């Protein structure tokens, strides 16, 4: 679900909140980022406002 929800780019907090299990979703999002299945621009610190996209997809 998180991978599909990230298509087109969404804020980290919005992805986590969309699941209904925010604390678990945050941990899963971090895992997906660490394993490079999701991507984020690390030119800025990772935070709730960071735009998350599927791996290989650029932010639109």
Buried (B, 14 or more C-beta within 10 A) or exposed (E): EBEEBBEEBBBBBBBBBEBEEEEEBBEBBEEBBEEEBBBBEEEEEBEEEBBBBBEEEEEE
